[in-house]
């Protein structure tokens, strides 16, 4: 199979499996999504969805957020991990949104990535999920699967994103990155992986990955 055929197989399989695509992080607008994505660094979406209602009950917009202190924010978000950095980021970006963007989340990568604690991946999620602008955020699931499927060499997240954008049509990016995340969690996790249930990797996967799997799981 060529890479083009592989990418078509991935799109068709994922569309069959996930015709409806839920967004993993609960939010009501671009600002609450931005905060939720920032909190999700090294934290599960489930945990973030437990914490954000507590935070947003006090402040679901930048104006209310800066009425709180960094310490107050930190106390609420502590269970998400990295709370000292994240609380400073949330306070700092809220202040900048008010001062430079009339309290609105900007709809471009440059301004988003200039906000404290907002990297390229966070900006990509906001661009695609809040504004519908084509982007391909790469998380650990996508990075792992693009390597397993032989569609990227796994050398860096930047390279994986570039390869994904080259291989998949732009109009698919926003749905596809979410579909791959759900697929990775359900059928192709890092731990407890069962290749027999992972139809995509079993069909198009990198030979070395498949051979390594069978070697590891061979009957003793």
C-alpha positions as CSV (number, residue, x, y, z in Angstrom):
1,X,0.0,0.0,0.0
2,X,1.3,3.5,-0.8
3,X,1.1,6.2,1.8
4,X,-1.8,7.8,-0.2
5,X,-3.7,4.5,0.0
6,X,-2.9,4.1,3.7
7,X,-4.1,7.6,4.4
8,X,-7.4,6.9,2.5
9,X,-7.8,3.7,4.5
10,X,-7.3,5.6,7.8
11,X,-9.9,8.3,6.8
12,X,-12.5,5.7,5.7
13,X,-12.1,3.5,8.8
14,X,-12.2,6.4,11.2
15,X,-15.3,7.8,9.5
16,X,-17.0,4.4,9.9
17,X,-16.0,4.1,13.5
18,X,-16.6,7.8,14.6
19,X,-19.3,9.4,12.4
20,X,-20.1,11.6,15.4
21,X,-17.0,13.1,17.0
22,X,-17.3,14.3,20.5
23,X,-14.8,17.0,21.7
24,X,-13.0,15.5,24.7
25,X,-12.8,18.7,26.8
26,X,-16.0,20.3,28.1
27,X,-16.3,24.0,27.2
28,X,-18.8,26.6,26.1
29,X,-16.7,29.0,24.1
30,X,-13.2,29.8,22.9
31,X,-12.0,31.1,26.3
32,X,-13.2,28.1,28.3
33,X,-11.7,25.8,25.7
34,X,-8.4,27.6,25.8
35,X,-8.2,27.2,29.6
36,X,-9.3,23.5,29.4
37,X,-6.6,22.7,26.8
38,X,-4.0,24.5,28.9
39,X,-5.0,22.5,32.0
40,X,-4.8,19.2,30.0
41,X,-1.0,19.3,29.7
42,X,0.2,16.1,31.4
43,X,-3.3,15.6,32.8
44,X,-6.2,13.4,31.7
45,X,-9.2,15.0,30.0
46,X,-11.4,13.2,32.6
47,X,-9.6,15.0,35.4
48,X,-9.7,18.4,33.5
49,X,-13.5,18.0,33.0
50,X,-13.9,17.4,36.8
51,X,-11.9,20.6,37.6
52,X,-13.1,23.1,35.0
53,X,-16.7,23.4,36.4
54,X,-15.2,24.4,39.7
55,X,-13.0,27.0,38.1
56,X,-15.6,28.3,35.6
57,X,-18.2,28.7,38.4
58,X,-16.0,31.4,39.7
59,X,-14.6,32.7,36.4
60,X,-15.6,31.7,32.9
61,X,-14.2,34.8,31.2
62,X,-10.9,36.8,31.5
63,X,-12.5,39.7,33.4
64,X,-13.6,37.5,36.2
65,X,-10.5,35.4,36.1
66,X,-8.2,38.4,36.9
67,X,-10.4,39.2,39.9
68,X,-8.9,36.1,41.4
69,X,-5.3,35.8,42.6
70,X,-2.9,33.3,41.0
71,X,-2.9,31.5,44.4
72,X,-6.7,31.1,44.3
73,X,-6.6,29.8,40.7
74,X,-3.8,27.4,41.8
75,X,-5.8,26.0,44.7
76,X,-8.7,25.1,42.3
77,X,-6.6,23.6,39.5
78,X,-4.0,21.8,41.8
79,X,-5.4,18.2,40.9
80,X,-4.5,18.8,37.2
81,X,-0.7,19.0,38.0
82,X,1.8,21.7,37.1
83,X,-0.5,24.1,39.0
84,X,2.1,26.8,39.7
85,X,2.9,27.2,36.0
86,X,-0.7,26.8,34.8
87,X,-2.2,29.2,37.3
88,X,0.3,31.9,36.3
89,X,-0.4,31.2,32.7
90,X,-4.2,31.4,33.1
91,X,-4.0,34.7,35.0
92,X,-1.4,36.1,32.6
93,X,-3.2,35.2,29.4
94,X,-6.5,36.5,30.8
95,X,-4.8,39.9,31.5
96,X,-3.4,40.0,28.0
97,X,-6.7,39.1,26.4
98,X,-8.3,42.1,28.1
99,X,-5.4,44.5,27.5
100,X,-4.7,43.6,23.8
101,X,-7.7,41.7,22.5
102,X,-10.8,43.3,24.1
103,X,-11.3,40.2,26.2
104,X,-11.6,37.9,23.1
105,X,-9.5,34.9,22.2
106,X,-7.6,35.8,19.0
107,X,-8.3,33.8,15.9
108,X,-4.7,33.5,14.7
109,X,-1.7,31.4,15.6
110,X,0.7,34.3,16.1
111,X,-1.4,36.0,18.8
112,X,-2.4,32.7,20.5
113,X,1.2,31.5,20.7
114,X,2.3,34.8,22.3
115,X,0.0,34.1,25.3
116,X,1.6,32.8,28.4
117,X,1.6,28.9,28.7
118,X,0.1,28.6,25.2
119,X,2.2,26.5,22.8
120,X,1.6,25.5,19.2
121,X,-0.5,22.4,20.2
122,X,-2.8,24.4,22.4
123,X,-3.2,27.1,19.8
124,X,-3.9,24.4,17.1
125,X,-6.7,22.9,19.3
126,X,-8.3,26.3,19.8
127,X,-8.0,27.2,16.1
128,X,-9.6,23.9,15.0
129,X,-12.2,23.3,17.7
130,X,-13.3,26.8,18.6
131,X,-13.0,28.6,15.3
132,X,-13.2,25.7,12.7
133,X,-9.9,26.8,11.1
134,X,-7.9,23.8,9.7
135,X,-5.2,22.7,12.1
136,X,-3.7,19.4,13.1
137,X,-2.8,19.4,16.8
138,X,-0.6,16.4,17.6
139,X,-0.9,14.8,21.0
140,X,0.8,11.6,22.3
141,X,-1.9,9.4,20.7
142,X,-1.5,10.9,17.2
143,X,2.3,10.9,17.5
144,X,2.2,7.2,18.5
145,X,-0.2,6.1,15.8
146,X,1.3,8.0,12.9
147,X,4.5,6.1,13.8
148,X,2.8,2.7,14.2
149,X,1.0,3.2,10.9
150,X,4.3,4.0,9.1
151,X,3.0,7.5,8.2
152,X,5.7,9.4,10.1
153,X,9.1,8.5,11.5
154,X,8.3,9.5,15.1
155,X,11.4,11.8,15.4
156,X,9.4,14.8,16.7
157,X,5.9,16.1,17.2
158,X,6.7,18.9,14.7
159,X,7.6,16.3,12.0
160,X,4.5,14.2,12.8
161,X,2.3,17.3,12.3
162,X,4.0,18.2,9.0
163,X,3.6,14.6,7.7
164,X,-0.1,14.5,8.8
165,X,-0.8,17.8,7.0
166,X,1.0,16.5,3.9
167,X,-0.8,13.2,3.8
168,X,-4.4,14.1,4.8
169,X,-6.6,16.6,2.9
170,X,-7.0,19.9,4.7
171,X,-10.8,19.6,4.9
172,X,-10.3,16.4,7.0
173,X,-7.8,17.8,9.6
174,X,-10.2,19.1,12.2
175,X,-12.3,15.9,12.4
176,X,-9.4,13.6,11.8
177,X,-7.2,14.7,14.7
178,X,-10.0,14.0,17.1
179,X,-10.9,10.7,15.5
180,X,-7.3,9.5,15.8
181,X,-7.2,10.5,19.5
182,X,-10.4,8.5,20.2
183,X,-9.1,5.6,18.1
184,X,-5.7,5.6,20.0
185,X,-7.5,5.5,23.3
186,X,-9.9,2.8,22.4
187,X,-8.0,0.5,20.0
188,X,-4.3,1.4,20.0
189,X,-3.2,2.5,23.4
190,X,0.5,2.7,24.6
191,X,-0.2,0.1,27.3
192,X,-2.4,-2.9,27.2
193,X,-2.4,-2.8,23.4
194,X,-4.2,-5.7,21.6
195,X,-3.2,-5.7,17.9
196,X,-6.0,-8.1,17.0
197,X,-8.5,-5.3,17.9
198,X,-6.5,-2.6,16.2
199,X,-7.7,-3.0,12.6
200,X,-5.8,0.0,11.2
201,X,-2.4,-1.0,12.6
202,X,-3.0,-4.6,11.7
203,X,-3.8,-3.6,8.1
204,X,-1.3,-0.9,7.3
205,X,1.1,-0.8,10.3
206,X,4.8,-0.5,10.2
207,X,6.3,-4.0,9.8
208,X,8.9,-3.5,12.6
209,X,6.1,-2.5,15.0
210,X,3.9,-5.5,14.2
211,X,6.9,-7.9,14.3
212,X,7.9,-6.5,17.7
213,X,4.4,-6.9,19.0
214,X,4.2,-10.6,18.0
215,X,7.7,-11.2,19.4
216,X,6.7,-9.6,22.8
217,X,3.4,-11.5,22.9
218,X,4.6,-14.9,21.7
219,X,3.6,-17.8,23.9
220,X,6.3,-18.6,26.3
